[in-house]
Amino acid sequence: MTQIRHISTSTIQPTIENDHLARRIQLTPCDLQLIQIYYNQKGLLFHKPADQEQSNNLVQHLKASLSRTLDIFYPLAGRLAPIENEDNNTTCFFINCNGAGAQFVHATADCVKVADILGPLCIPDEIVYHLFPLNAVRNYEGISKPLLAVQVTELVDGIFIGCSINHAVVDGTSFWHFFNTWSEISSAGCNNISQPPPFFGRQFLDSVIDLPVQLPFSYGEITRKLVRRSSESLQRVLFHFSKQKVAELKSKANAEIGINNISSLQALMAHLWRAATRSRNLNPDQEIIYRVMVGLRQRLKPPLPEEYLGNAVKAVLVKSTAGELLHHGLGWAALQIKEQIASLTADEARKSLEEWVKTPIFVSNISNISTSSALLTGSSPRFNVFGNDFGWGRPLAVRSGAADKTNGRLTVFPGAEEGSIDVEACLFPEALQAMKDDKEFMEVMLHQGRSIDFEGPRQK
């Protein structure tokens, strides 16, 4: 087991008290459907600052800049609050902006180097798991636990900043908006940030549903003991696709079906879907489902600001049989993805919100994503991940926490080089090995010819 020592744990509060402390922010259907799953965990790996004085003061500096960031993102310093309506056995949730504070953990890993995390293609979960706070905490626990927790771990030659945020409060767009703002405040100060402030309004739902949403369950039913599916046998590999290879996939997909509007990401997802299906050796008649998380901000009418703090995503389901997917080419698969994404119109999004309120269904880690034939793609290559300079240089890499370690999960990030894309793929070892041996898949990989180390780094 990796030896990571926790040096201190503290509570970081906003620097100023203001009228926002009495504010309530209602959770929407997009938020509430996630109430039973785990916190969203993403983190960035950096080299240590070259300046010794800066390195010595780094933790205090990050605490101070986080406190100033919470002046802007004040809901993240609050807690979830339930209201139980005993007369009709319903429960409502809202964010209580009470300024209770975020958690800040300072840790050290004296035997872990940057190369131990970056070196193998197989993500060393025995290290990465311990770089995040609030592991195995579910979103409904935000009633008593911080909505935001940060762990700054000093490695031998690097720094890892791991962030866990309640997923019923933010999606990926909001997560990186917060991270981008914090890094700017850390680097440039409060008066020089270019990031716009977050938008908290829920007015876009005024003509759609009534708030607060009354869930037809008691609080005890919502927070019932959920069985965590074991992920010990699952492994995660980071696949890197260069800008050139992504462009080649896009060109090939469009050429195969004689159009020119298949996107780079759609072509890459089709490539991954086909490769994962081949690797699983499924019956040709078996139905396969690809869940693609699609952003709603620009699909709603009127559109939501990009700075909206909350969840604004919906899954679209792309269905096929294993035989049909593999019989057709890359272009056909990409077209199925494209058409399903295009079907998510403003009217469809509105309808789904209305229907969810009538029949709430919670997403949990015990879902179709855990079946042997399903895939799910989340996150986005459009997020500003590598622009997070806290004052001593760009990050070297991004990693997800244990919450993303689910069979069939594909987490997409921008690569370090402009135009490249990284994909964290979580599958069983035999499926990953089959993908490694798959010539059609590996010829698109930047690491063509490089052996994938499924054992990860060996600890000293």
Buried (B, 14 or more C-beta within 10 A) or exposed (E): EBEBEEEEEEEBBBEEEEEBBEBBBBBBBBBBBBBBBBBBBBBBBBBBBEEEEEBEEBBEBBBBBBBBBBBBBBBBBBBBBBEBEEEEEBBBBBBBBBBBBBBBBBBBBEBBBBEBBBEBBBBBBEBBBBBBBBBEBBBBBBBEBBBBBBBBBBBBEBBBBBBBBBBBBBBBBBBBBBBBBBBBBBBBEEEEBEBEEBBBEBEBBEEBBEBBBBBEBBBEEBBEEBEEBEBEEBBBBBBBBBBEBBBBBBBBBBBBBEEEEBBBBBBBBBBBBBBBBBBBEBEEEBEBBBBBBBBBBEBBEEBBBBBBBBBBBBBBEBEBBBBBBBEBBBBBBBBBBBEBBEEBEBEEBBEBBEEBBEEBEBBBBBBEBBEEBBBBBBBBBEBEBBBBBBBBEBBBBBBBBBBBBBBBBBBBBBBBEEBBBBBBBBBBBEBBBBBBEBEEBBEBBBBEEEEBBBEBBEEE
